Amino acid sequence: MPKPTTIIFPSMDVRGAASGGSATSGGGVSIELDSVTKTYPGQDVSAVEDFSMRIEPGELVMFVGPSGCGKTTTMKMVNRIIEPTSGSIRIDGQDVLSLSPDQLRRHIGYVIQQIGLFPHMTIADNIATVPRLLGWSKKETSARVEELLDTVQLDPAVFADRYPRQLSGGQQQRAGVARALAADPPVMLMDEPFGATDPITREKLQAEFLRLQADIGKTIIFVTHDFDEAVRLGDRIAVLSERSQIEQFDTPAAILAAPANDYVASFIGSGAALKRLSLMPVTSADLSFGAPASGGKRPQLDPTATLRDALDLLVVTGAEALEIVDADGTRLGCLTHAAISAALTQSSPTRGAGPAAGEGVHR
Ligand SMILES: Nc1ncnc2c1ncn2[C@@H]1O[C@H](COP(=O)(O)OP(=O)(O)OP(=O)(O)O)[C@@H](O)[C@H]1O
């Protein structure tokens, strides 16, 4: 992949030179917001007030909160679609207010719910927009377009020359992600990117996105209304209330195990224990090695499955225990209801701590 013509985030200079040009080589950079406030003209109350947060390179941070709490305003100040009233924002240590907004936006991927593909341009031309603005050659640009269409699982032979209206909602969303990744930006801002898709497409896009992020390791701010989406995707979740006040900022496992207050607890909703089990691999429970009880055959589960999968299987089959067996057929032990309950109790992390051992199976 060609290198951007202008490097605006200092550490990207080093990484860009060393990357050798893979499709997904960018890595991420830190984002720091320091006492950021936004008061819209004519408004008495700020939409965002005194917001401070540091996001580590390569981290995927979810902003969750009710409609109107200031999630989008906070996020859009990072690429200066909205200008802060006061405070500072640094990307890779560099003050974004010192950069030209156009330059800044070419180095920050942006994906929104409405997708924002240009309707009169083909999918290939849509994806090529930023590389062209950055002065990449035709050959480099078309190679990049093809590579990205492959990355988001849209066959270039089928989709490159189509127009957005000739794609399904989920396909358009994938093309939107490809366009945001075109110039390999170190930072991505995603505003309810999967919000308009049906539940099945949404789950598929989330799974694809997790696989992609495991490779590309961008620094991502991802806005969602959906707490379950935040749990599934986020390295950390910021639960926000009015004026973007941070009620809790921690890993999904830590928030589920120890919500900071009633507001956060109400946001988690029912089923916190089940949500936590979906973050824990079966191997985080104590597996026992006794012989199968009544000689009957027990249902089997792969060690990559979660404790939530295990509980589902126990309930559906009515079995008293499951056998955990790896892909080579080696028996790792058996898993009981009691062991699942014990794993849940033992793994309760203290507030502010990282994920408990074995949690975080989604990444
Ligand atoms: N251009 C604007 N002028 C005045 N007020 C605005 C403007 N844009 C947003 N607001 C107000 O700022 C507050 C925060 O809006 P924002 O869009 O950031 O919230 P949000 O949490 O992203 O909401 P949603 O989840 O519904 O998208 C809201 O009260 C909104 O009405």
The ligand as a Gaussian input file, in Angstrom:
#p B3LYP/6-31G(d) Opt

LIG

0 1
 N      -26.459000      21.939000      16.071000
 C      -27.008000      21.912000      17.290000
 N      -27.513000      23.032000      17.840000
 C      -28.057000      23.042000      19.072000
 N      -28.150000      21.928000      19.840000
 C      -27.672000      20.781000      19.347000
 C      -27.094000      20.700000      18.051000
 N      -26.715000      19.410000      17.824000
 C      -27.030000      18.741000      18.942000
 N      -27.627000      19.540000      19.841000
 C      -28.100000      19.166000      21.172000
 O      -26.987000      18.690000      21.915000
 C      -27.358000      17.594000      22.733000
 C      -26.455000      16.400000      22.421000
 O      -26.708000      15.952000      21.088000
 P      -25.964000      14.717000      20.478000
 O      -26.406000      14.575000      19.053000
 O      -24.515000      14.835000      20.718000
 O      -26.528000      13.517000      21.369000
 P      -26.435000      11.961000      21.165000
 O      -26.175000      11.390000      22.510000
 O      -25.478000      11.625000      20.097000
 O      -27.907000      11.620000      20.709000
 P      -28.482000      10.472000      19.734000
 O      -28.138000       9.175000      20.412000
 O      -29.953000      10.729000      19.711000
 O      -27.825000      10.635000      18.413000
 C      -28.827000      17.324000      22.466000
 O      -29.588000      17.929000      23.479000
 C      -29.084000      18.015000      21.137000
 O      -30.401000      18.463000      21.045000

